[in-house]
Amino acid sequence: MKKVVVFGGGTGLSCLLSGLKLFPIDVTTVIAVSDNGSSTGILKEELDIPAVGDVGKVLLAMANVDDEFVRLLRYRFSKDGSLHNHPVRNIILAALIDLQGNLTDATRYMCKLLNIKGTVLPLTEEKVDLVGVSDGREYFGEEEVSQNIRNIRRLRYDHDITVRQEIIDRILDADLIIFSPGSLYTSILPHLIAPAVRNALSETKAPLMYVSNLVTQPGETDGYQVSQHIAVLNRYLKDRKIDVVIANTADIDQRIITKYLATENKTMVLLDRSNVEAEGAEIIEGDVFCIEEEKVRHDALKTSYLIFSYLMDSVPSRT
């Protein structure tokens, strides 16, 4: 069985994994833990723990249990009080950190509970914050970073982090490395500013794949096309480059496009082939989107099928 390592965080990663779990591949998911918003941020500060929000979302996306149990874990307390807006999954993960000793072991326990096939690993077990550095100023936390990308020259963490050797070993042993769709600067790049991860990516023989975002993110990637996402990834990868990109080329209803621009100031991420090829990336294109509740999302099954086909047809088996 071929081995895939996926880096990411947030809704884009969860959507992708819900499709990949349907295919006969060994998936290891590495999740950034520097989020500081909403329920995650409150628990992070009050309990002095890593961000658990994206870990919880991924666990539910990969779960193979009764739908009602998943619905329970997704439930957010709606009444006013200390539990307001906290999802049950976050509360359970926070409790398991106490019981198991760290977020990695807490996540392993949840994987057993949810009958997950594959491995889910937080990038680090430490409480950590993302820092954006500009000329003469620093922006602390993902929310500030996301709002000030145009002023930021580089990203770092508020302190040096430790990455488990297991993550490094899985990168070196992988047949394919995937960077998921999601917030480019606050969900994907946080992995690449960890020197241990970046060094392992420079050594692995596995091709590096980027599953391109479908829409831009206001404040982070305004006006970006596919090639600009790849260029940013390549700059942070340093010794490696993105080898292959999956991009949508199917037409999206103009009504949806207009609504996104009017209500959220988002535009569709277009495939600029010549610029992508100039970055040295092979292009896999196709109809990989769906509309869910008036939102443009990756079609999990179609996208995962393209990944699986590439893995089977273009990536030699390791001996």
C-alpha positions in Angstrom: 0.0 0.0 0.0 1.4 3.4 -1.0 2.1 6.0 1.6 0.8 9.6 1.5 1.6 12.4 3.9 -0.8 15.4 3.8 -0.1 18.8 5.4 -2.8 21.3 6.1 -5.5 22.6 8.4 -9.0 23.8 8.4 -12.0 23.0 6.2 -10.0 22.4 3.0 -7.9 19.6 4.6 -11.0 18.0 6.2 -12.8 17.9 2.8 -9.8 16.3 1.1 -9.4 13.7 3.7 -13.0 12.7 3.6 -12.3 11.5 0.1 -8.9 10.0 0.5 -10.1 7.7 3.2 -12.2 5.9 0.6 -9.1 4.7 -1.3 -6.6 2.0 -0.5 -3.7 4.2 0.6 -1.9 4.7 3.9 -2.6 8.3 4.8 -0.7 10.3 7.5 -2.1 13.7 8.2 0.0 16.4 9.8 -1.9 19.3 11.2 -0.8 22.9 12.2 -1.6 23.8 15.8 -1.0 27.5 15.8 -4.7 28.7 15.4 -5.8 31.2 18.0 -9.4 32.0 17.1 -12.8 31.2 18.5 -13.2 28.2 20.8 -9.7 27.0 20.0 -8.1 30.2 21.0 -10.0 30.3 24.3 -9.0 26.8 25.3 -5.4 27.4 24.2 -5.0 30.3 26.5 -7.0 29.1 29.5 -5.6 25.6 29.5 -2.1 26.4 28.1 -2.4 23.7 25.4 -1.8 23.6 21.6 -4.7 24.6 19.3 -7.1 21.6 19.0 -9.6 23.0 16.5 -8.1 21.8 13.3 -7.2 18.4 14.8 -10.8 17.9 15.8 -12.1 18.8 12.3 -9.7 16.3 10.7 -10.7 13.5 13.1 -14.3 13.9 12.2 -13.6 14.0 8.5 -11.8 10.7 8.7 -14.2 9.1 11.2 -15.8 5.7 10.4 -18.5 5.7 13.0 -22.2 6.3 13.4 -23.4 9.6 12.0 -25.2 10.5 15.2 -21.9 10.2 17.1 -20.2 12.5 14.6 -23.1 14.9 15.0 -22.6 14.9 18.8 -18.9 15.7 18.5 -19.7 18.6 16.0 -22.3 20.1 18.4 -21.5 23.6 19.6 -23.0 24.8 22.9 -25.4 27.6 22.0 -26.5 28.9 25.4 -24.7 31.7 27.1 -22.2 30.7 29.6 -18.6 29.4 29.9 -19.2 26.7 27.3 -20.8 29.1 24.7 -19.6 28.3 21.1 -17.3 25.4 22.2 -17.7 22.3 20.1 -17.9 19.0 22.0 -14.8 17.7 20.1 -12.6 20.5 21.4 -13.7 19.9 25.0 -13.0 16.1 24.7 -9.5 16.7 23.1 -8.6 19.2 25.8 -9.6 16.6 28.5 -7.6 13.9 26.7 -4.5 16.1 26.7 -4.7 16.0 30.5 -5.5 12.2 30.6 -3.0 11.1 27.9 -0.2 13.6 28.6 0.1 15.3 25.2 -1.9 16.1 22.1 -0.3 13.4 20.0 -1.4 10.6 22.3 -4.8 12.3 22.8 -5.2 12.3 19.0 -4.2 8.6 18.8 -6.9 7.8 21.4 -9.5 9.7 19.4 -8.4 7.8 16.2 -9.2 4.5 18.0 -12.5 5.8 19.3 -13.5 7.0 15.8 -12.2 3.9 14.0 -9.9 6.0 11.8 -7.9 4.3 9.1 -4.6 6.2 8.9 -2.6 8.4 11.2 -3.3 11.9 12.4 -0.4 13.8 14.0 -0.2 17.4 15.3 2.8 19.3 14.0 4.0 19.9 17.5 2.7 19.2 21.1 3.6 22.7 22.3 1.4 25.7 22.6 2.7 27.9 19.8 1.8 31.1 18.0 2.4 32.2 14.5 4.4 35.5 14.1 4.5 37.7 11.0 7.7 39.8 10.7 7.8 43.1 8.8 10.2 46.0 8.8 10.1 47.2 12.4 7.0 45.4 13.5 5.7 41.9 14.4 2.2 40.5 14.2 1.3 37.9 16.7 -1.2 35.1 16.2 -2.9 33.7 13.1 -5.7 36.3 13.1 -3.3 39.3 13.0 -1.1 37.5 10.5 -4.0 36.8 8.2 -5.1 40.4 8.3 -1.7 41.9 7.6 -0.1 39.6 4.9 0.7 42.6 2.7 2.9 44.0 5.4 4.7 40.8 6.3 8.0 39.8 4.9 8.3 36.4 6.6 6.7 34.0 9.1 8.1 32.4 12.2 6.9 30.9 15.4 7.1 32.7 18.8 9.6 30.1 19.9 11.5 27.1 18.4 9.3 24.1 18.2 10.0 20.4 18.5 8.6 18.1 15.8 8.3 14.4 16.6 10.7 12.1 14.9 7.7 10.1 13.7 6.6 12.9 11.4 10.1 13.2 9.9 10.3 9.4 9.4 6.9 9.4 7.6 8.0 12.2 5.3 11.1 10.3 4.3 9.2 7.1 3.8 6.3 8.7 1.8 5.4 7.9 -1.8 3.6 11.3 -2.2 3.5 14.5 -0.1 0.4 16.7 -0.5 -0.2 20.3 0.6 -4.0 20.6 1.0 -6.2 23.4 0.0 -6.7 25.9 2.8 -5.4 29.2 4.1 -2.1 29.5 2.4 -0.3 31.6 5.0 -1.9 30.4 8.2 -2.7 26.7 7.6 -0.1 25.5 5.0 3.0 27.6 5.5 3.1 27.0 9.3 4.5 23.5 8.4 7.2 24.9 6.2 8.6 27.3 8.8 9.5 24.3 11.0 13.2 23.6 10.0 12.9 19.9 10.8 10.0 19.5 8.4 11.6 21.6 5.7 14.8 19.6 5.9 12.9 16.3 5.6 11.0 17.6 2.6 14.4 18.5 0.9 15.5 14.9 1.5 12.4 12.9 0.6 12.2 11.2 -2.8 8.4 11.7 -2.9 6.9 14.2 -5.3 5.3 17.3 -3.8 1.7 17.9 -4.8 -0.4 21.0 -4.2 -4.2 20.8 -4.4 -5.0 24.3 -5.4 -7.5 26.5 -3.6 -10.7 27.2 -5.5 -11.3 30.7 -4.2 -9.1 33.5 -2.9 -8.9 34.4 0.8 -9.5 38.1 1.5 -6.4 39.7 3.1 -4.2 36.6 2.4 -4.4 35.8 -1.3 -6.4 38.6 -3.0 -6.1 38.3 -6.8 -3.9 35.2 -6.6 -4.0 32.7 -9.5 -2.7 29.1 -9.2 0.9 30.0 -10.0 1.1 32.6 -7.2 0.1 30.0 -4.6 2.8 27.7 -6.0 5.4 30.5 -6.0 4.8 31.2 -2.3 5.1 27.5 -1.4 8.3 27.2 -3.4 9.8 30.2 -1.7 9.3 28.6 1.7 10.3 25.2 0.6 13.7 26.6 -0.5 15.5 23.4 -1.5 12.4 21.7 -3.2 9.7 22.8 -5.5 6.1 21.8 -6.1 6.2 19.0 -8.6 2.5 18.7 -9.5 -0.6 20.7 -8.9 -4.3 19.7 -9.1 -6.4 22.7 -10.3 -10.1 23.1 -11.3 -10.8 24.0 -14.9 -14.6 23.4 -14.9 -16.9 26.4 -15.2 -18.5 27.6 -12.0 -22.0 29.2 -12.3 -21.6 33.0 -12.8 -24.3 33.6 -10.1 -22.1 31.9 -7.5 -19.0 33.9 -8.7 -20.9 37.2 -8.5 -22.2 36.3 -5.0 -18.8 35.5 -3.7 -17.4 38.8 -4.9 -20.3 40.8 -3.6 -20.7 39.2 -0.1 -17.2 37.9 0.8 -14.9 39.8 -1.6 -13.5 36.5 -2.9 -12.7 35.6 -6.5 -12.1 32.2 -8.2 -8.5 31.0 -8.4 -7.8 30.7 -12.1 -5.3 28.2 -13.7 -2.6 30.3 -15.4 -0.9 27.4 -17.2 2.1 29.1 -18.6 3.1 30.6 -15.2 2.5 27.3 -13.5 4.7 25.6 -16.0 7.3 28.3 -15.5 7.3 27.3 -11.8 8.2 23.7 -12.9 4.9 22.1 -11.9 3.0 19.4 -13.8 -0.7 20.3 -14.1 -3.5 17.9 -13.4 -6.7 19.7 -14.3 -10.4 18.9 -14.3 -13.8 19.3 -12.7 -13.0 19.1 -9.0 -15.5 21.3 -7.4 -19.0 21.1 -6.0 -21.5 23.5 -4.6 -22.6 22.9 -1.0 -25.1 25.4 0.5 -24.1 28.0 -2.0 -20.4 27.5 -1.2 -17.7 26.4 -3.7 -16.0 23.3 -2.2 -13.7 20.6 -3.5 -15.5 17.6 -4.6 -13.8 15.2 -2.2 -14.3 12.1 -4.3 -13.3 13.6 -7.7 -10.2 15.3 -6.2 -9.1 12.2 -4.3 -9.6 10.1 -7.5 -7.2 12.3 -9.4 -4.7 12.0 -6.5 -5.0 8.2 -6.4 -4.7 7.9 -10.2 -1.5 10.0 -10.1 -0.1 8.0 -7.3 -0.8 4.7 -9.1 0.2 5.8 -12.6 3.1 8.2 -12.1 4.7 7.4 -8.7 6.9 4.2 -8.8 6.6 1.8 -5.9 9.3 2.0 -3.3 11.6 -1.0 -3.1 
